[in-house]
Amino acid sequence: MHRRSALVTRPRLRLVLLFAALVALMGSYLTAAVSKADAAAEPVRVAEFLADCPFSHRLPDDPIVFPGLPGASHMHSFFGSEVTNAHTELPDLLNANSNCNPAVDKSSYWVPTLYVSDQTVEPEITTFYYLGEGVRDDVIAQIQPLPLGLRIVAGNARATAPDDSTNSRWSCLHHGEVGASKDFVNCPAGSMIESYLDFPQCWNGVDLDSPDHKSHMAYPVNGGCPSTHPVPVPKLRQVLRYPANGDPARFRLASGAGYTMHGDFFNAWPEDEMARRVQDCIRPIIKCGADGRP
């Protein structure tokens, strides 16, 4: 009798142990899954939203620096609004199509055209980031929306050397070993040369433009905005990636050497869309996508 009981009990014991092991395994799996879900739900703590705006068209026009004077400028490559020319005013942008993602961004962005061996080359990847970085967290919490109709020029088209007035920098996509420079760099075969340019993020709170197209804006000082430009706004960062590499002696901009890279911005974001992104992404320091959501 005792031997038969042992024979019956052992398979049951094995089943109990197997069941316990499965329960433990499922518990570990569920714990890991919950941890991953919690991690996925936690927003990335970067004050950012963005717009991807491909190349639209090319003209020797500049509606900020040479308004109403077609052909008066060096060649520019335009992104975003599909109608920008020398005569463009704010209503033109608001009533026209944009190739940006999101399409609600009706703004116009433009830069001097890049030439490689005297052939025009346009960027394949064009992203405009709106950031809270560059100022203290307490200043980020006070950032105001960029005002509708604001015009800004960043960089120095007339630079004669890579001096302090040069805000742009060049580097190579996925090749950090090359380093960054204010002038063109020699990127390895198969890579892309990229341009970064940060716009000023302190506004005087009054003017949508100024005679030199820069004085109404200022860069932060010691993590805050100077008293002359007390209103912090999102910092626009222009990132352009061109399908070009190799000997930089073959490169030139329509404005000259690489250190003359500059950018023009004519803000035509709908006010409610800009305000929502500042409220939901910039002030709480949350990384948002093109839709303005985490």
C-alpha positions in Angstrom: 0.0 0.0 0.0 2.7 2.4 0.9 4.7 1.8 -2.3 1.6 2.4 -4.4 1.0 5.7 -2.7 4.5 6.8 -3.4 4.1 6.0 -7.1 1.0 8.1 -7.2 2.4 11.0 -5.3 5.6 11.5 -7.3 4.0 12.4 -10.6 1.7 14.8 -8.7 4.7 16.3 -7.0 6.4 16.8 -10.4 3.2 18.5 -11.7 3.0 20.8 -8.7 6.7 21.7 -9.1 6.3 22.3 -12.9 3.2 24.4 -12.3 5.0 26.5 -9.7 8.0 27.0 -12.0 5.6 28.2 -14.8 3.8 30.6 -12.4 7.2 32.0 -11.4 8.3 32.4 -15.0 5.0 34.1 -15.9 5.4 36.4 -12.9 8.9 37.4 -14.1 7.6 38.0 -17.6 4.7 40.1 -16.5 7.0 42.1 -14.1 9.4 42.8 -17.0 6.5 43.7 -19.3 5.1 46.1 -16.8 8.5 47.7 -16.3 8.9 48.1 -20.0 5.5 49.6 -20.3 6.2 52.0 -17.5 9.5 53.0 -19.2 7.7 53.5 -22.5 5.1 55.7 -20.8 7.7 58.0 -19.2 8.2 61.0 -21.5 11.7 61.9 -22.7 12.8 64.9 -20.7 13.9 67.2 -23.5 12.1 70.4 -24.3 11.5 70.0 -28.0 9.0 69.9 -30.9 9.9 69.9 -34.5 8.9 70.3 -38.2 10.4 68.3 -41.1 10.3 70.6 -44.1 11.8 69.4 -47.4 13.3 71.5 -50.1 10.6 73.4 -52.0 12.1 75.7 -54.5 15.1 77.9 -55.4 15.1 81.7 -56.1 17.5 84.6 -56.0 15.0 86.3 -53.6 14.9 87.2 -49.9 11.6 88.7 -48.6 13.3 89.7 -45.3 16.5 91.3 -46.5 15.4 92.5 -50.0 11.5 92.7 -49.8 9.9 93.4 -53.1 13.1 93.1 -55.0 13.1 89.9 -57.0 16.6 88.8 -58.1 18.3 91.1 -55.7 19.8 88.4 -53.5 22.2 85.5 -54.0 20.5 82.1 -54.7 18.4 80.7 -51.8 16.9 77.3 -51.2 13.5 77.5 -49.6 11.8 75.0 -47.3 8.2 74.8 -45.9 5.9 77.3 -47.7 5.7 76.6 -51.4 5.1 80.2 -52.5 7.9 82.2 -50.9 9.4 84.9 -53.1 10.6 88.5 -52.9 7.1 89.8 -52.4 5.9 87.4 -49.7 4.0 88.8 -46.7 2.4 87.0 -43.8 -1.0 86.5 -45.5 0.6 84.8 -48.4 2.1 82.2 -46.1 -1.0 81.7 -44.1 -3.1 81.1 -47.3 -0.6 78.9 -49.1 0.4 75.2 -49.0 3.4 74.0 -46.9 5.4 70.9 -47.5 6.2 70.6 -43.8 5.3 67.8 -41.5 3.2 69.0 -39.8 1.4 70.7 -42.6 0.0 73.3 -40.1 3.4 74.9 -40.1 3.0 77.4 -42.8 6.4 79.1 -42.0 9.1 79.7 -44.6 12.7 78.8 -44.0 15.5 79.6 -46.4 19.3 79.3 -46.7 22.0 80.0 -49.2 22.1 77.3 -51.9 25.0 74.8 -51.7 27.1 74.1 -54.8 29.4 71.1 -55.2 31.7 71.4 -58.2 29.4 74.2 -59.3 26.3 72.0 -59.3 23.4 72.8 -56.9 22.9 70.3 -54.1 19.9 70.3 -51.9 19.6 68.7 -48.5 17.9 65.3 -48.3 17.0 65.6 -44.6 15.8 69.0 -43.4 14.6 69.3 -39.8 13.7 72.4 -37.8 13.8 71.8 -34.1 12.2 74.1 -31.6 14.0 73.8 -28.3 14.1 75.0 -24.7 17.7 74.2 -24.2 20.3 77.0 -23.8 18.6 78.6 -20.8 18.0 77.6 -17.2 15.0 75.4 -16.3 13.3 78.3 -14.5 13.6 80.3 -17.8 12.3 77.3 -19.8 9.2 77.4 -17.6 8.6 81.0 -18.7 9.1 80.5 -22.5 6.5 82.2 -24.6 5.3 81.2 -28.1 7.1 82.7 -31.1 4.9 85.6 -32.2 3.1 85.2 -35.5 4.9 87.1 -38.3 8.2 87.1 -36.5 11.2 87.4 -38.9 14.7 86.3 -37.9 18.0 86.0 -39.7 20.8 84.0 -38.0 24.4 83.6 -39.1 26.5 86.0 -41.0 26.3 86.0 -44.8 29.0 88.6 -45.0 31.6 86.9 -42.8 35.1 87.0 -44.1 36.5 84.5 -41.6 35.1 81.9 -39.1 34.8 84.5 -36.3 32.5 84.9 -33.3 29.7 86.1 -35.6 29.5 82.7 -37.2 26.8 80.7 -35.5 26.7 77.8 -37.9 28.8 74.7 -37.8 29.5 71.8 -40.2 30.0 68.1 -39.4 29.6 64.6 -40.9 26.5 62.5 -40.3 27.4 59.4 -38.2 31.1 60.4 -38.2 31.8 62.3 -35.0 35.5 61.5 -35.3 35.7 64.2 -38.0 34.6 66.8 -35.5 32.7 70.1 -36.1 33.9 73.3 -37.8 32.6 76.7 -38.8 33.8 75.9 -42.3 33.2 72.9 -44.6 34.7 69.6 -43.4 36.0 66.5 -45.3 33.4 63.8 -44.8 34.2 60.1 -45.6 32.8 58.5 -48.7 29.2 57.4 -48.3 28.5 59.9 -45.6 26.6 63.2 -45.7 27.8 66.7 -44.7 25.5 68.4 -42.3 24.9 72.0 -41.2 23.6 73.1 -37.8 22.5 76.6 -37.0 21.0 77.9 -33.8 18.8 81.0 -33.9 18.6 83.4 -31.0 15.9 82.7 -28.4 15.4 86.0 -26.5 13.0 88.5 -28.0 12.6 92.2 -27.2 8.8 91.7 -26.8 7.9 94.4 -29.2 9.3 94.1 -32.8 8.6 91.4 -35.3 11.6 92.6 -37.3 14.4 95.2 -37.1 16.4 97.1 -39.7 19.3 94.6 -39.6 16.8 91.7 -39.0 18.7 90.7 -35.9 18.6 93.4 -33.3 15.1 92.5 -32.1 16.5 89.2 -31.0 19.4 88.1 -28.8 21.2 85.0 -27.6 21.0 84.1 -23.9 23.6 85.3 -21.4 24.5 83.0 -18.4 21.4 80.9 -19.0 18.9 83.8 -19.1 17.7 86.5 -21.4 19.3 90.0 -21.2 17.2 92.9 -19.9 17.1 94.4 -23.4 15.4 91.2 -24.7 13.5 89.9 -21.7 11.1 87.4 -23.5 12.4 83.8 -23.8 11.0 82.0 -26.9 11.8 78.5 -28.3 15.2 78.3 -29.9 15.0 77.3 -33.6 17.7 74.9 -34.6 18.1 74.4 -38.3 19.6 71.0 -39.3 20.4 70.3 -43.0 21.9 67.1 -44.3 23.3 67.2 -47.8 24.2 64.1 -50.0 27.7 65.3 -50.4 31.1 64.4 -49.0 34.8 64.4 -49.9 37.2 67.3 -50.7 35.6 70.5 -49.3 37.5 72.6 -51.8 34.7 71.6 -54.2 32.1 73.2 -52.0 30.7 76.7 -51.8 27.6 78.5 -50.7 25.8 81.1 -52.8 26.9 83.5 -50.1 30.6 82.3 -50.2 32.6 80.0 -47.9 31.1 77.6 -45.4 31.3 80.1 -42.5 28.8 82.3 -44.4 26.0 79.8 -43.8 23.0 81.7 -42.5 19.3 81.0 -42.1 16.1 83.1 -42.5 12.9 82.3 -40.7 9.4 83.8 -41.3 7.1 82.5 -38.7 3.6 81.5 -39.9 2.7 78.8 -37.3 -1.0 79.2 -36.3 -1.0 80.8 -32.9 -3.0 78.1 -31.2 -0.7 75.3 -32.6 2.5 77.2 -31.5 1.0 77.9 -28.1 0.0 74.3 -27.5 3.4 73.0 -28.3 5.1 75.5 -26.0 2.6 74.5 -23.2 2.8 70.8 -23.7 6.4 70.2 -24.9 8.7 73.2 -24.1 7.7 74.4 -20.6 7.3 70.9 -19.0 10.5 69.8 -20.8 9.0 66.9 -22.8 10.2 65.7 -26.2 7.4 65.9 -28.8 7.2 64.7 -32.4 6.1 66.5 -35.5 2.5 66.3 -34.2 3.4 68.2 -31.1 2.8 65.3 -28.8 5.1 63.1 -26.7 
